[in-house]
């Protein structure tokens, strides 16, 4: 199996032959070896190899090559194939979707992998000559590989999400995400493991500061267990990488497939919630004032992304309803890809409330009061009405559903912030400005006010009623005559990437 998806993978072979041709690859390796050897010689003459500075330099160059340049190359590779239509031919080729995914994932950045491999002996030598040692080298390198797989899987997902002809902007967005994850390294010591643990920063700091006193700063914990930081990083990165590979594999199989099934999307959010709690349990520096809102915002963002990934279009929902009606069912099964997102949205919203309940049960010293329950309730209500509104507008306006949804989000998420800013700065009406700003979830979730909670809960109830009526309307519109006329091939058109 491994030989088929990697060694005999035609996509990987094509990338290797294209990017590592003998003269070009030899010149690149020779330049890197020459410059690194001169730098090592200069460090030897200056007597500086005993410090960790040279290890930091070589390791940093490896991280830059793999995380920034490599991630960009993977995104560009999948984007170019998607824009040119070649990806559609890969879907009908006798190559499994898993092999296609791994071919792009490992082949797109094969030149950057060569750079990191050539630098590896120099990084090892610097670690052995300094206080980092062989243990620090191994732990940081393992996390470097794991983080590389995570970022490259993320770049594949981003390249497949972007529309054809508009995929070039994903590189800048990915660079911001990679840099942001690294910048949040210090937050892991105060009980916020995500997104810091998704970068190589914590493991790298552990390797460099291995000889430093352990009680200098509070160590990150994983569910109250003092595991080595590199093991904690792997616990955060490996599950998320697997989820992203599952998503890209589904889209590699069919151009119209949903990125996640509804159960997988719920499991993804539950995993994020569980991993977020990993740094909270028994941590000595915790404050509910910032902890609960921070977790609420993180889960709110992930839930919104999952909702967009599982919400079917009007055509898909109608096709699923037609098949269910032909089989004599009373409704479309709620957990099928072609069904409404109602059930999944309710479960996701419940997970936000469950997170606060878990914190209150396992960390009673935080003293979770009514305000923090309003924070969680507002976040859950916003997730609910965002999910119901996304599905409702998709069914009601079909091709214009996303545009109408964007207008709705602008009116209720962005515009209240501008109005509140004007009220507070020009008219000096701070109280009224506060209540207006609470309409937007960007401010309302953290505020935890009754107004924010009541507004979000009311919107959730309204859109739930509208969505239920719209689903019934679509179901009743399918006549028996239309169902009988429908061709079975048309129902299975989603299996054809050219439809």
N, C-alpha and C positions, 0 to 999 in steps of 0.2 A: 504493500500500500504506500509506504513512504517513498519507495523507488519510483512509483508511478506518478505521484503528485509533485515530486521534487526533481529527482535525477532524470527521469524521462519526460519531464514536463516541457512541451514544445515552446510555451510562452517564456519560461525561464531560460531555455537554451537560446531563444531569439534575442532576449535582452543581453545575455552574456556575450553572444557573438557580435551584437551591435555596439555595445558599450565597452567591451574589453578586448578589442582587437589587439593582436600582439604588439605592433609598434607603439600604439597609443597607450596601452596599459603598461608596457615596459617603461616608457618615458615617465609616466605618472609615478610609478613605484620608485623609479630611480631618483627622481627629484625629491620625493618625500624622504627616502632613505638618506640621501646626501645632506639635506637640510637638517634632519633630525640628528644625524651623526655629528655634524658640525656643532649643533647646539649642545649635544652631550659632551663633546670634547671641551667646549668653552666652559661648561659647568664644572667639568673635572678640573680644569686648570684654575678656575676661580674657587674651587673647594665648596661649591654650592649644592652638590648632588646629595649631601646628607640631609637637606631640608626637603619638605614636601612640595616646594614650589614647582620643581620640574615635573613631578608627578601630576600636579594640578594642571600644568600647561598641556601636557600630552593627553591627559584624560579629557580636558576641556575641548581640545581639537577633535578628538574622537566623537564627543557628544555633539559638537557643532556639525560635524560631517553627517552623522546619522540622524540627528533629531531635526535639524533645520534644512540642510541641503537634501538629505535623504527623504524626509517627509515631503518636501516640495517636489522632488523627482517622482515619487510614487503618485502624488496627486496629478502631476502633469501627464504621466504615462496613462493613467486611467481616463483622464479628461480628454486627451488626444484620441484615444480609442473610442470614447463615447461620442465625441463630436464628429468624427469621421465615419461612424457607423460600423467600424470594424468589430466593436464589441458585440453587435448583433450576430455577426458570423461566428464569433467565439461561442455564443450561446447555442447555436445549432451544430457546432462541431462535436465530434465524438470525444469530448473532453469533459470530465465531471466539473460541476460548479466549484467544488472544493479545490481542484487542481487549477482552475482558472483564477480563483482568488489568490491562492498561494503563489501562482506564477507572477501576477502583478505585484504582490506584496513583497516578494523577495527579489524579483527581477528588476522592478522599477528603479531601485536604488543600489544596483549591483556595483556601480562605480564607487559609491560612498562606502559600501561594505569593504571594498578593496582598500580604500584609504584607512579605514579603522583597523583592518587586519594588518596592514604594513606598520602602523603605529603601535600595535600591541606589544611587540618585544621591547620597544623603548619605554612604554608605560610600565611594563613588568620590571625592567632594570631599575627605573627610578623608584619604584615601590620597594624593591629589595634593598636599595642603597639608603633609603630614608626610613622614618619611623612608621610609614604606612604598612610595610611588610606584605608578605604573601597573602595573609588573610584579608587585609584591606583591599588588595588588588582583586582577589577572587570575588569578594562580596560586591564591590562596586561594579565590576565587569558584568556579573550576572544580572544586576539590576539595570545596567546600561543596555544589555540585550533585551530584557523584558520591556523596558520603556520604549525601546526602538520598535518592537513588535506592536506595542499599544499605539504609538503615534502613527505608524504606517497603516495599521488597520483603520485608524480614524481618518487618515487621508484617503483611503479607498472608499470609505463610506461617504465622505464629503464629495469626492469626485463623482460618485454615482447619484448623489442627491441633486447636484447642480444640473440645471437644464442644458441641453445641447447649445453650444455657442456661447454659454455664459459660465464656463467652468474655470476661466483663468483667474478669477478673483478668490478662489478657494485657497490659494497659496498664502496670500496675506492673512486671511482669517486663521489658517492653521498655524502660521508663525506666531500670531498673537496668543493663541491657545497654548502653544508650547512654551513661550516665554512666560505667560501668566502662571502656568503650573510650576515652573521653576522659581518664579518670584514668590510663590506661596510656601516655600520650603520652611520658613521660620514659623508658620502657623501650626505646624504639626506638633510643636511643643506646648501649645496652649489648648489642645483638645480639638483642633479642626484638621483632621487628616487629609480631607479632600479639598482642593486638588493637589496639595503639596506632595502627598505620597504617590501621586501619579507621575512624578518626575524622578530623575535620578539624584536630585539634590540631597534629600535626607540620607540616603545610603552613602553618597559621596562625603558628606560632612562626617558621618560616623567613621568612615575609613580614614579620613585625614586627622580627625580628632580622637583616634582610638586610644592614644596614650594620655589624653586629657582626663582630669577627674570627672567621674560620672555624675557627681552631685553639683557640677557647675551650673547646669540648667536642667529643668525637669525633662526626663526622658519620655518620649512618646510611648504610649502603651496600646495594646490591642486587646480590648475587652478585659482590661485590668491585669493582663499578663505582660511582664517585662521581656518581650521578645526582642531579639536584635532588630535594628531598624531595617536592615536589608530584607529580612524575612517578612516584616510588616509590609514593606513596599511590594513584595511579590504577592502577598495576600490581597492587596488592593488592585494590582495591575493585571494579574492573570485572569480573574473572572471577567473583568471589563473587556479585555482583549478577546476572550472567547465569545462574548456577546456580540462584539462588533464583527467578528469573523462569521458568525451565524447570520447576521444581517446582510453582509455583503454577499455571502453565498446564496441567500435567497434571491437577491437582485441579479446575481450572475446567472441564475437559472432561468429567470424570466424578467423581461424589461418592465412588466406591469405588476410584478409581485410586490406585496407589502414588505417593508424592511423587517418588520417583526410581526409575528403572530401576536394575538392579544395576550395569550398566556405568557409568552416570552417577554413582552413589554412590561407586564406586571412584575414578572420575576426580576427584570432589570432594575426597575424602581425599588423593589424590595431589597435587592442586593446593594444598591446605592445607600438606602436607608440603614441597612445593617452595618455596612462598612463605615458609614458616618458615625454610628454609635460606637464603633470600635475604639476611637480615640477619646471617648467621653467617660466610659466606665472606669471608676476609681482614679480619675486624673486629679492631681492635686491643685491645679489652677483652672477652675471652672467658674463661670459666672453666667447664670441663667439670663441675665439682661441682654447679653449678646449671643449666647449659645443657641437658644431656642429660635430667635429670628434668623440666625445664620443657617441653621439646619432647614428651617422652613423655606428660605429662599432657594437653597440648593435643590431640595426635593421638588419645589415648584417649577424650577427651570427644567429639570430632568423629566418631570411629568409632562410638561408642555411639549417637549421634544418627542416623547413617546406617543402622545396623543396625535401629533402630526404624522407620525410614522405608521399608525394603525387605523387612521380614519379613512374608510373607503370613499371613492367618488360616487356620484349619482349612478353612473353606468354600472360600476361593480356592485353596488347595493341592489340595483334593480335586477341585475343578473342573478344575484344570490336569492332574491325574493322569488324570481321566476322559477328557479330550480326547486326551492322549498315548496312552492305552491303546487308544482307538478307532482311532487312526492306526497302531497296531501298533508303537509305540515301546517300548523296554525300560524307560524311566524318563522323568521329566519333564526337559526340557532345563534345565540348571543356571542359565542366564542369562536365563530368561524371568521375567516379573513374578510368575507364579503358582508358581514353583518354590521349593525350599528355599533358604535363604540361605547354605548351607554353602560354596559356591565363593567367593562374595563375601567372606564372613568370613575365609576362609583368605588371600585376597589382601590384605585390609585388615590382618590381623595381620602379614603379611610386609612390608607397607609400613613398619611401625614398626621392624622390624629393618633394613630397607634404609636408613632415615634415619640410623641410627647408622653404618652402613657408609659412607654418603656423607660424613658428617662426618669419620670416621676417614681416609678417602682424601683429601679435599680440605683438611682442616685437621689435618695430622699433629701440629702443635704442641700440640694439646689433650691428647695422650697418653691416648687412650681405653683403659682397662684392663678387667679382668674384671668389676669392679663395675658399670661402666656398661653392659656387655653384659647383666648380670643385670637392670638397670633396664629395658632395652629388651625383654629376654625376658619379664619379668614383665608389662609392659604389653601385649605381643603375646598372651601367654597369657590375660590377663584379657579382652582384646577377643574372643579366640576362644571362651572358655567363656561369656561374656555373650551372644555371638551364637548359639551352639549352644543355650544354655539358653532364650533368647527363642523360638527356633523350636520347640524341643522342648515347652515348656509350652503354646505356641499350638496345637500339634497334639494334645497329650494331653488338655488340659483345655478346649479350645475357648473358650467365652465367659468362663471363669474363668481363662484363661491369664495375663492381665495381673495379676490379683490374686495368683496363685501366684508369679509372677515377682517382684512387689513384696515378698512375704513372704521369698522366697529372698534378694533383695538386702538386706533388712533384717537377716537372720540372718548373712550373710557379709560385708556391707559396713559396716553401721552398728553392730551389736551388738558386734563385736570391739573397736571403739574405746572403747565404754563399759566393757567388761570390762577392757581394758588400763589405762584410766584409774583404775579402782578398785584393780587390782593394784598399780599403780605408786605411787598416793598413799596408800592405806590400809594395804595389806599390805607395802609397800616391797619388792616383788619386781620390780625393774626389768628383769632379763633375761627373765623369763617374760612380763612385760607387753609387752616388745618383740616377742617371737615371736607373741604373740596379736594384737597390732596389725598385724603383717605380713599377717595373713589378709585384712584389708581393703585393697583396692587404693588407697584414698585415702592410706594410709600405706605400704603394701607396695611400690608402684611407686618412690617416692622412696627408700625404705630400701635397695633393691637387695640384699637378703639372699638366701641360698640357700633359706631357709624359704619366703619369699614366692614365689620362682620355682618351687620344687617343688610348692607347694600349687596355684598357678595353673595350672601345666602339667598336674598330675593332674586338676584339675577340667575342663580343656579336653578331655583324653582321655576322661574319663567321659561328659561330655555329648555328645561326638562319637559315641561308641558308642551311647548312648541315642537320639540323634537318628537315626542310621542305621537302627537297629532299628524305630523308630517310623515312619519313612518307608516302610520295607518293609512294615510292618503295614498302613498306610493303602493302599498299592498293592495288596497281596494281598486286601484287603477289598472291592475293587471287582470285582464279578463281571461276567461278560460279559452276563448278563441285565440287570443294572442299567444297563450302558452302552448297550445297545440301547434300553431304555425311555427313557433320558434324552432330553429334548427339546432340540433345538438352540437354541431360543429361551431356555431356561433357562440354557444355557451362556453365552449372550451377555447375560445379565441385567445384567452390570456396566456395560453401555453405557447403561442406563436409570437416571437419577438418583433415581427414585422407588422403586427396588427396594431 
